[in-house]
């Protein structure tokens, strides 16, 4: 007579393997549940990355902590709320990177939040589409998605172009926007959220690729000279050390001719091309467009009153003054 016990006795090795495998998976998921941080950012197939809807969590920046909320449009907001697609009031949308998002401070203390407080909310609505590490390519894709996919009504747009955008444009050059997330990508992001083991392996692979990309940029600017030194750096230095050197380069294109010719010129070309698309998008949808720039400490320290960042985008704005 067949019984489950007899089957297990005849297949003791298989039973042991399955038991160990299931126990390992359960332990992995439990550790992931305890130690993996719940982050607001998420991948998006069309505009690369953004935030989830209706979020309310405590976010950390440095040693500080602040409340982080998002609305129905996946945008940072003063609280969780439904944003109607059609507005019966004048609607202004701000878009930019971490500076516009207001990383590290409560929403009401961000400059977008301060602008909102100065407006009559019964007549004007202010939206903040700023997201960490955005650049002109993502400004364009995000706005296009809001207008054409979400059918959001907007009267006026303020684009805040950051100095780091030029470097980021090169990083996003190969990104291809899609309306549907590929199946394998969905699995990848799900496992990163729940599996501690998968997350650790994935981060090691990501760190390796990031170091390789950073090294390419450092090679262009000749920040790293010989191949022997490059190989030792790649093998021995952490991603954090690489990133520090990488971030030192981010603002140099505005005042260092070598950095500008090495990669800044290409980044500017990409940025202007994507801003051209954004201008045309606003023109088609009869949206008033404003472009703003601002200095980094590097520009102030180097006393750049009329930096490349200013002259490039001032010339760009003058060429498209009718929008």
FILO-559904 format. One record per residue (C-alpha): residue in one letter; x, y, z. Coordinates in Angstrom, 3 decimals. Example, Ala and Ser with C-alpha at 12.3 -4.5 7.8 and 13.67 -1.06 7.14 Angstrom:
BEGIN
{resn: a | X: 12.300 | Y: -4.500 | Z: 7.800}
{resn: s | X: 13.670 | Y: -1.060 | Z: 7.140}
END
This chain:
BEGIN
{resn: x | X: 0.000 | Y: 0.000 | Z: 0.000}
{resn: x | X: 1.357 | Y: 3.419 | Z: -1.031}
{resn: x | X: 1.761 | Y: 6.055 | Z: 1.665}
{resn: x | X: 3.423 | Y: 9.437 | Z: 1.783}
{resn: x | X: 5.806 | Y: 8.105 | Z: 4.421}
{resn: x | X: 6.910 | Y: 5.255 | Z: 2.133}
{resn: x | X: 7.536 | Y: 7.694 | Z: -0.723}
{resn: x | X: 9.657 | Y: 9.941 | Z: 1.502}
{resn: x | X: 11.620 | Y: 6.951 | Z: 2.768}
{resn: x | X: 12.328 | Y: 5.771 | Z: -0.797}
{resn: x | X: 13.308 | Y: 9.309 | Z: -1.886}
{resn: x | X: 15.141 | Y: 10.517 | Z: 1.202}
{resn: x | X: 17.805 | Y: 12.417 | Z: -0.772}
{resn: x | X: 15.222 | Y: 14.264 | Z: -2.872}
{resn: x | X: 13.239 | Y: 15.022 | Z: 0.263}
{resn: x | X: 16.321 | Y: 16.425 | Z: 1.975}
{resn: x | X: 17.211 | Y: 18.615 | Z: -1.034}
{resn: x | X: 13.660 | Y: 19.991 | Z: -1.304}
{resn: x | X: 13.475 | Y: 20.616 | Z: 2.457}
{resn: x | X: 16.816 | Y: 22.470 | Z: 2.525}
{resn: x | X: 15.845 | Y: 24.468 | Z: -0.571}
{resn: x | X: 12.494 | Y: 25.526 | Z: 0.895}
{resn: x | X: 14.103 | Y: 26.396 | Z: 4.234}
{resn: x | X: 16.752 | Y: 28.492 | Z: 2.447}
{resn: x | X: 14.103 | Y: 30.364 | Z: 0.457}
{resn: x | X: 12.040 | Y: 31.057 | Z: 3.583}
{resn: x | X: 15.084 | Y: 32.304 | Z: 5.521}
{resn: x | X: 16.110 | Y: 34.468 | Z: 2.547}
{resn: x | X: 12.634 | Y: 36.032 | Z: 2.311}
{resn: x | X: 12.494 | Y: 36.581 | Z: 6.081}
{resn: x | X: 15.886 | Y: 38.336 | Z: 6.115}
{resn: x | X: 14.781 | Y: 40.384 | Z: 3.111}
{resn: x | X: 11.579 | Y: 41.413 | Z: 4.887}
{resn: x | X: 13.569 | Y: 42.574 | Z: 7.926}
{resn: x | X: 16.614 | Y: 44.201 | Z: 6.349}
{resn: x | X: 15.714 | Y: 45.393 | Z: 2.846}
{resn: x | X: 14.727 | Y: 49.042 | Z: 2.974}
{resn: x | X: 11.435 | Y: 50.101 | Z: 1.448}
{resn: x | X: 12.431 | Y: 52.814 | Z: -1.016}
{resn: x | X: 10.073 | Y: 55.258 | Z: -2.781}
{resn: x | X: 11.825 | Y: 55.068 | Z: -6.144}
{resn: x | X: 10.737 | Y: 52.620 | Z: -8.816}
{resn: x | X: 11.670 | Y: 51.780 | Z: -12.400}
{resn: x | X: 9.410 | Y: 53.030 | Z: -15.174}
{resn: x | X: 9.630 | Y: 51.612 | Z: -18.714}
{resn: x | X: 8.733 | Y: 54.921 | Z: -20.377}
{resn: x | X: 10.537 | Y: 57.610 | Z: -18.366}
{resn: x | X: 13.200 | Y: 55.444 | Z: -16.663}
{resn: x | X: 12.351 | Y: 55.996 | Z: -12.988}
{resn: x | X: 9.982 | Y: 57.801 | Z: -10.677}
{resn: x | X: 7.876 | Y: 57.236 | Z: -7.564}
{resn: x | X: 4.930 | Y: 55.061 | Z: -6.642}
{resn: x | X: 1.432 | Y: 56.468 | Z: -6.167}
{resn: x | X: -0.034 | Y: 57.423 | Z: -2.780}
{resn: x | X: 3.130 | Y: 56.944 | Z: -0.768}
{resn: x | X: 3.566 | Y: 58.019 | Z: 2.845}
{resn: x | X: 6.880 | Y: 57.109 | Z: 4.449}
{resn: x | X: 9.764 | Y: 58.446 | Z: 6.491}
{resn: x | X: 12.651 | Y: 59.161 | Z: 4.140}
{resn: x | X: 16.290 | Y: 59.596 | Z: 5.165}
{resn: x | X: 18.857 | Y: 61.993 | Z: 3.763}
{resn: x | X: 22.194 | Y: 62.091 | Z: 5.553}
{resn: x | X: 21.399 | Y: 62.138 | Z: 9.255}
{resn: x | X: 18.027 | Y: 63.805 | Z: 8.716}
{resn: x | X: 14.569 | Y: 62.293 | Z: 8.391}
{resn: x | X: 11.445 | Y: 63.745 | Z: 6.808}
{resn: x | X: 7.984 | Y: 62.663 | Z: 5.661}
{resn: x | X: 7.652 | Y: 61.825 | Z: 1.977}
{resn: x | X: 4.235 | Y: 61.814 | Z: 0.275}
{resn: x | X: 3.153 | Y: 61.220 | Z: -3.316}
{resn: x | X: -0.126 | Y: 61.846 | Z: -5.113}
{resn: x | X: -2.130 | Y: 59.942 | Z: -7.745}
{resn: x | X: 0.275 | Y: 61.112 | Z: -10.476}
{resn: x | X: 3.348 | Y: 59.557 | Z: -8.780}
{resn: x | X: 4.623 | Y: 63.058 | Z: -7.878}
{resn: x | X: 5.920 | Y: 64.308 | Z: -4.574}
{resn: x | X: 3.240 | Y: 66.323 | Z: -2.768}
{resn: x | X: 2.370 | Y: 67.862 | Z: 0.587}
{resn: x | X: 0.143 | Y: 64.847 | Z: 1.372}
{resn: x | X: -1.443 | Y: 61.849 | Z: -0.348}
{resn: x | X: -4.144 | Y: 63.116 | Z: -2.682}
{resn: x | X: -6.022 | Y: 62.520 | Z: -5.913}
{resn: x | X: -5.063 | Y: 65.027 | Z: -8.608}
{resn: x | X: -7.824 | Y: 65.544 | Z: -11.195}
{resn: x | X: -6.614 | Y: 65.270 | Z: -14.780}
{resn: x | X: -8.746 | Y: 68.233 | Z: -15.813}
{resn: x | X: -8.347 | Y: 71.344 | Z: -13.680}
{resn: x | X: -10.758 | Y: 74.235 | Z: -13.199}
{resn: x | X: -7.838 | Y: 76.431 | Z: -12.155}
{resn: x | X: -4.486 | Y: 77.535 | Z: -13.592}
{resn: x | X: -2.049 | Y: 74.637 | Z: -13.284}
{resn: x | X: 1.743 | Y: 75.051 | Z: -13.030}
{resn: x | X: 4.099 | Y: 72.075 | Z: -13.210}
{resn: x | X: 7.709 | Y: 72.195 | Z: -11.995}
{resn: x | X: 10.135 | Y: 69.559 | Z: -13.245}
{resn: x | X: 13.818 | Y: 69.031 | Z: -12.477}
{resn: x | X: 16.127 | Y: 66.734 | Z: -10.544}
{resn: x | X: 16.767 | Y: 66.357 | Z: -6.791}
{resn: x | X: 16.967 | Y: 70.138 | Z: -6.317}
{resn: x | X: 13.429 | Y: 70.568 | Z: -7.646}
{resn: x | X: 12.136 | Y: 67.477 | Z: -5.850}
{resn: x | X: 13.549 | Y: 68.901 | Z: -2.627}
{resn: x | X: 15.520 | Y: 65.906 | Z: -1.379}
{resn: x | X: 16.232 | Y: 66.060 | Z: 2.343}
{resn: x | X: 13.558 | Y: 68.546 | Z: 3.420}
{resn: x | X: 9.799 | Y: 68.443 | Z: 4.107}
{resn: x | X: 7.652 | Y: 69.368 | Z: 1.113}
{resn: x | X: 6.555 | Y: 72.722 | Z: 2.523}
{resn: x | X: 10.228 | Y: 73.784 | Z: 2.773}
{resn: x | X: 11.118 | Y: 72.874 | Z: -0.826}
{resn: x | X: 11.197 | Y: 75.830 | Z: -3.202}
{resn: x | X: 8.192 | Y: 74.360 | Z: -5.053}
{resn: x | X: 6.341 | Y: 74.095 | Z: -1.751}
{resn: x | X: 7.226 | Y: 77.710 | Z: -0.935}
{resn: x | X: 5.935 | Y: 78.850 | Z: -4.340}
{resn: x | X: 2.710 | Y: 76.946 | Z: -3.725}
{resn: x | X: 2.223 | Y: 78.717 | Z: -0.391}
{resn: x | X: 2.437 | Y: 82.089 | Z: -2.158}
{resn: x | X: -0.315 | Y: 81.183 | Z: -4.626}
{resn: x | X: -4.050 | Y: 81.324 | Z: -4.114}
{resn: x | X: -4.912 | Y: 77.609 | Z: -4.104}
{resn: x | X: -8.465 | Y: 78.314 | Z: -5.228}
{resn: x | X: -7.085 | Y: 79.798 | Z: -8.449}
{resn: x | X: -3.676 | Y: 78.139 | Z: -8.993}
{resn: x | X: -2.521 | Y: 74.539 | Z: -8.572}
{resn: x | X: 1.195 | Y: 73.711 | Z: -8.306}
{resn: x | X: 2.570 | Y: 70.255 | Z: -9.157}
{resn: x | X: 6.097 | Y: 68.992 | Z: -8.482}
{resn: x | X: 7.342 | Y: 66.454 | Z: -11.056}
{resn: x | X: 10.958 | Y: 66.767 | Z: -9.909}
{resn: x | X: 12.754 | Y: 63.466 | Z: -9.297}
{resn: x | X: 16.255 | Y: 62.598 | Z: -8.137}
{resn: x | X: 18.718 | Y: 62.128 | Z: -11.045}
{resn: x | X: 16.429 | Y: 63.414 | Z: -13.794}
{resn: x | X: 17.863 | Y: 65.226 | Z: -16.834}
{resn: x | X: 16.432 | Y: 66.763 | Z: -20.061}
{resn: x | X: 15.776 | Y: 63.365 | Z: -21.664}
{resn: x | X: 13.672 | Y: 62.305 | Z: -18.693}
{resn: x | X: 12.038 | Y: 65.751 | Z: -18.377}
{resn: x | X: 10.797 | Y: 65.332 | Z: -21.932}
{resn: x | X: 9.680 | Y: 61.706 | Z: -21.517}
{resn: x | X: 7.941 | Y: 62.407 | Z: -18.197}
{resn: x | X: 6.076 | Y: 65.422 | Z: -19.576}
{resn: x | X: 5.131 | Y: 63.552 | Z: -22.756}
{resn: x | X: 3.771 | Y: 60.668 | Z: -20.667}
{resn: x | X: 1.729 | Y: 63.024 | Z: -18.493}
{resn: x | X: 0.239 | Y: 64.822 | Z: -21.488}
{resn: x | X: -0.312 | Y: 61.970 | Z: -23.930}
{resn: x | X: -0.807 | Y: 58.918 | Z: -21.708}
{resn: x | X: -2.277 | Y: 60.395 | Z: -18.520}
{resn: x | X: -4.085 | Y: 63.204 | Z: -20.444}
{resn: x | X: -3.122 | Y: 65.702 | Z: -17.739}
{resn: x | X: -4.108 | Y: 69.325 | Z: -18.314}
{resn: x | X: -1.213 | Y: 71.781 | Z: -17.735}
{resn: x | X: -1.056 | Y: 75.537 | Z: -18.377}
{resn: x | X: 2.572 | Y: 76.321 | Z: -17.592}
{resn: x | X: 5.829 | Y: 74.389 | Z: -17.108}
{resn: x | X: 9.028 | Y: 75.415 | Z: -15.314}
{resn: x | X: 12.071 | Y: 73.289 | Z: -16.217}
{resn: x | X: 14.966 | Y: 73.610 | Z: -13.758}
{resn: x | X: 18.121 | Y: 72.396 | Z: -15.518}
{resn: x | X: 20.821 | Y: 71.250 | Z: -13.120}
{resn: x | X: 24.563 | Y: 71.320 | Z: -13.839}
{resn: x | X: 24.699 | Y: 67.548 | Z: -13.242}
{resn: x | X: 22.167 | Y: 67.028 | Z: -16.050}
{resn: x | X: 24.906 | Y: 67.178 | Z: -18.675}
{resn: x | X: 26.689 | Y: 64.157 | Z: -17.225}
{resn: x | X: 23.391 | Y: 62.330 | Z: -16.695}
{resn: x | X: 22.392 | Y: 62.852 | Z: -20.329}
{resn: x | X: 25.340 | Y: 60.664 | Z: -21.340}
{resn: x | X: 24.278 | Y: 57.950 | Z: -18.868}
{resn: x | X: 20.696 | Y: 57.937 | Z: -20.219}
{resn: x | X: 21.685 | Y: 58.124 | Z: -23.887}
{resn: x | X: 21.045 | Y: 54.406 | Z: -24.518}
{resn: x | X: 17.761 | Y: 54.254 | Z: -22.580}
{resn: x | X: 14.832 | Y: 53.269 | Z: -24.824}
{resn: x | X: 11.359 | Y: 54.162 | Z: -23.540}
{resn: x | X: 8.599 | Y: 51.534 | Z: -23.636}
{resn: x | X: 5.003 | Y: 51.521 | Z: -22.460}
{resn: x | X: 5.243 | Y: 48.024 | Z: -20.990}
{resn: x | X: 7.882 | Y: 46.752 | Z: -18.571}
{resn: x | X: 9.538 | Y: 43.604 | Z: -20.005}
{resn: x | X: 8.622 | Y: 40.445 | Z: -18.076}
{resn: x | X: 12.194 | Y: 39.694 | Z: -16.976}
{resn: x | X: 12.535 | Y: 43.279 | Z: -15.744}
{resn: x | X: 9.391 | Y: 42.823 | Z: -13.627}
{resn: x | X: 10.842 | Y: 39.666 | Z: -12.071}
{resn: x | X: 14.152 | Y: 41.437 | Z: -11.450}
{resn: x | X: 12.518 | Y: 44.319 | Z: -9.568}
{resn: x | X: 10.252 | Y: 42.009 | Z: -7.580}
{resn: x | X: 13.160 | Y: 39.833 | Z: -6.417}
{resn: x | X: 15.211 | Y: 42.900 | Z: -5.517}
{resn: x | X: 12.427 | Y: 43.939 | Z: -3.141}
{resn: x | X: 11.884 | Y: 40.584 | Z: -1.406}
{resn: x | X: 15.013 | Y: 38.399 | Z: -1.722}
{resn: x | X: 18.025 | Y: 39.398 | Z: 0.371}
{resn: x | X: 20.339 | Y: 36.989 | Z: -1.486}
{resn: x | X: 19.209 | Y: 38.189 | Z: -4.923}
{resn: x | X: 19.532 | Y: 41.809 | Z: -3.821}
{resn: x | X: 23.129 | Y: 41.290 | Z: -2.661}
{resn: x | X: 24.177 | Y: 39.522 | Z: -5.889}
{resn: x | X: 22.358 | Y: 42.108 | Z: -8.015}
{resn: x | X: 24.066 | Y: 44.989 | Z: -6.201}
{resn: x | X: 27.518 | Y: 43.447 | Z: -6.740}
{resn: x | X: 26.805 | Y: 43.179 | Z: -10.480}
{resn: x | X: 25.405 | Y: 46.720 | Z: -10.554}
{resn: x | X: 28.425 | Y: 48.076 | Z: -8.654}
{resn: x | X: 30.771 | Y: 46.390 | Z: -11.126}
{resn: x | X: 28.962 | Y: 47.932 | Z: -14.104}
{resn: x | X: 28.762 | Y: 51.337 | Z: -12.433}
{resn: x | X: 32.500 | Y: 51.307 | Z: -11.681}
{resn: x | X: 33.178 | Y: 50.386 | Z: -15.316}
{resn: x | X: 31.010 | Y: 53.272 | Z: -16.582}
{resn: x | X: 32.597 | Y: 55.741 | Z: -14.163}
{resn: x | X: 36.082 | Y: 54.607 | Z: -15.193}
{resn: x | X: 35.224 | Y: 55.317 | Z: -18.845}
{resn: x | X: 34.282 | Y: 58.901 | Z: -17.984}
{resn: x | X: 37.406 | Y: 59.362 | Z: -15.840}
{resn: x | X: 39.510 | Y: 58.044 | Z: -18.728}
{resn: x | X: 38.009 | Y: 60.643 | Z: -21.064}
{resn: x | X: 39.030 | Y: 63.446 | Z: -18.742}
{resn: x | X: 42.407 | Y: 61.785 | Z: -18.106}
{resn: x | X: 41.731 | Y: 61.844 | Z: -14.349}
{resn: x | X: 43.258 | Y: 58.355 | Z: -14.376}
{resn: x | X: 46.466 | Y: 58.113 | Z: -16.397}
{resn: x | X: 48.107 | Y: 54.708 | Z: -16.946}
{resn: x | X: 46.334 | Y: 51.406 | Z: -17.652}
{resn: x | X: 48.128 | Y: 49.765 | Z: -14.693}
{resn: x | X: 46.710 | Y: 52.387 | Z: -12.339}
{resn: x | X: 43.266 | Y: 51.955 | Z: -13.924}
{resn: x | X: 43.310 | Y: 48.192 | Z: -13.358}
{resn: x | X: 44.464 | Y: 48.556 | Z: -9.739}
{resn: x | X: 41.796 | Y: 51.176 | Z: -9.078}
{resn: x | X: 39.078 | Y: 48.977 | Z: -10.556}
{resn: x | X: 40.147 | Y: 45.936 | Z: -8.526}
{resn: x | X: 40.859 | Y: 47.619 | Z: -5.190}
{resn: x | X: 38.712 | Y: 50.727 | Z: -4.830}
{resn: x | X: 35.114 | Y: 50.701 | Z: -3.679}
{resn: x | X: 32.210 | Y: 52.090 | Z: -5.664}
{resn: x | X: 32.038 | Y: 54.915 | Z: -3.123}
{resn: x | X: 35.616 | Y: 55.959 | Z: -3.919}
{resn: x | X: 34.895 | Y: 55.795 | Z: -7.637}
{resn: x | X: 31.722 | Y: 57.811 | Z: -7.149}
{resn: x | X: 33.559 | Y: 60.560 | Z: -5.253}
{resn: x | X: 35.940 | Y: 61.006 | Z: -8.173}
{resn: x | X: 33.032 | Y: 60.805 | Z: -10.608}
{resn: x | X: 31.039 | Y: 63.470 | Z: -8.767}
{resn: x | X: 34.086 | Y: 65.726 | Z: -8.675}
{resn: x | X: 33.844 | Y: 65.798 | Z: -12.467}
{resn: x | X: 30.129 | Y: 66.637 | Z: -12.641}
{resn: x | X: 30.439 | Y: 70.423 | Z: -12.489}
{resn: x | X: 33.780 | Y: 70.771 | Z: -14.278}
{resn: x | X: 32.285 | Y: 71.044 | Z: -17.762}
{resn: x | X: 31.187 | Y: 74.620 | Z: -16.994}
{resn: x | X: 34.694 | Y: 75.954 | Z: -16.245}
{resn: x | X: 37.249 | Y: 73.304 | Z: -17.276}
{resn: x | X: 37.890 | Y: 73.277 | Z: -21.034}
{resn: x | X: 39.394 | Y: 69.788 | Z: -20.960}
{resn: x | X: 36.335 | Y: 68.310 | Z: -19.213}
{resn: x | X: 34.037 | Y: 70.191 | Z: -21.593}
{resn: x | X: 35.761 | Y: 68.789 | Z: -24.677}
{resn: x | X: 36.097 | Y: 65.294 | Z: -23.155}
{resn: x | X: 32.421 | Y: 64.756 | Z: -22.328}
{resn: x | X: 30.665 | Y: 68.047 | Z: -21.575}
{resn: x | X: 30.223 | Y: 68.984 | Z: -25.225}
{resn: x | X: 28.488 | Y: 65.686 | Z: -25.970}
{resn: x | X: 26.270 | Y: 66.029 | Z: -22.896}
{resn: x | X: 25.245 | Y: 69.548 | Z: -23.914}
{resn: x | X: 24.385 | Y: 68.339 | Z: -27.426}
{resn: x | X: 22.192 | Y: 65.564 | Z: -26.013}
{resn: x | X: 20.560 | Y: 67.935 | Z: -23.515}
{resn: x | X: 19.771 | Y: 70.552 | Z: -26.154}
{resn: x | X: 18.316 | Y: 67.888 | Z: -28.444}
{resn: x | X: 15.976 | Y: 66.643 | Z: -25.725}
{resn: x | X: 15.024 | Y: 70.175 | Z: -24.711}
{resn: x | X: 14.153 | Y: 70.858 | Z: -28.377}
{resn: x | X: 11.678 | Y: 67.976 | Z: -28.154}
{resn: x | X: 10.274 | Y: 69.380 | Z: -24.922}
{resn: x | X: 9.861 | Y: 72.830 | Z: -26.503}
{resn: x | X: 7.941 | Y: 71.329 | Z: -29.427}
{resn: x | X: 5.790 | Y: 69.292 | Z: -27.040}
{resn: x | X: 4.844 | Y: 72.459 | Z: -25.145}
{resn: x | X: 4.189 | Y: 74.318 | Z: -28.384}
{resn: x | X: 1.825 | Y: 71.597 | Z: -29.662}
{resn: x | X: -0.081 | Y: 71.547 | Z: -26.353}
{resn: x | X: -0.116 | Y: 75.364 | Z: -26.011}
{resn: x | X: 1.779 | Y: 75.269 | Z: -22.717}
{resn: x | X: 3.829 | Y: 78.234 | Z: -21.544}
{resn: x | X: 7.435 | Y: 77.136 | Z: -20.986}
{resn: x | X: 10.052 | Y: 78.618 | Z: -18.647}
{resn: x | X: 13.678 | Y: 77.475 | Z: -18.280}
{resn: x | X: 15.674 | Y: 78.132 | Z: -15.108}
{resn: x | X: 19.302 | Y: 77.454 | Z: -14.147}
{resn: x | X: 21.187 | Y: 77.891 | Z: -10.887}
{resn: x | X: 24.827 | Y: 77.557 | Z: -9.715}
{resn: x | X: 26.583 | Y: 74.870 | Z: -7.750}
{resn: x | X: 29.212 | Y: 75.719 | Z: -5.097}
{resn: x | X: 31.844 | Y: 75.039 | Z: -7.798}
{resn: x | X: 30.601 | Y: 77.965 | Z: -9.880}
{resn: x | X: 30.498 | Y: 80.280 | Z: -6.869}
{resn: x | X: 33.979 | Y: 79.194 | Z: -5.758}
{resn: x | X: 35.343 | Y: 79.790 | Z: -9.267}
{resn: x | X: 33.485 | Y: 83.138 | Z: -9.464}
{resn: x | X: 31.657 | Y: 82.123 | Z: -12.618}
{resn: x | X: 29.258 | Y: 85.005 | Z: -13.151}
{resn: x | X: 28.576 | Y: 83.997 | Z: -16.758}
{resn: x | X: 29.235 | Y: 80.258 | Z: -16.844}
{resn: x | X: 28.615 | Y: 77.896 | Z: -19.748}
{resn: x | X: 25.488 | Y: 76.722 | Z: -17.946}
{resn: x | X: 24.065 | Y: 80.248 | Z: -18.146}
{resn: x | X: 25.147 | Y: 81.182 | Z: -21.674}
{resn: x | X: 24.100 | Y: 77.868 | Z: -23.256}
{resn: x | X: 20.582 | Y: 77.898 | Z: -21.835}
{resn: x | X: 20.165 | Y: 81.650 | Z: -22.212}
{resn: x | X: 20.945 | Y: 81.303 | Z: -25.924}
{resn: x | X: 18.617 | Y: 78.310 | Z: -26.125}
{resn: x | X: 15.781 | Y: 80.249 | Z: -24.477}
{resn: x | X: 16.263 | Y: 83.226 | Z: -26.792}
{resn: x | X: 16.046 | Y: 80.955 | Z: -29.846}
{resn: x | X: 12.711 | Y: 79.618 | Z: -28.600}
{resn: x | X: 11.314 | Y: 82.784 | Z: -27.040}
{resn: x | X: 7.930 | Y: 82.397 | Z: -28.738}
{resn: x | X: 6.985 | Y: 79.428 | Z: -26.546}
END
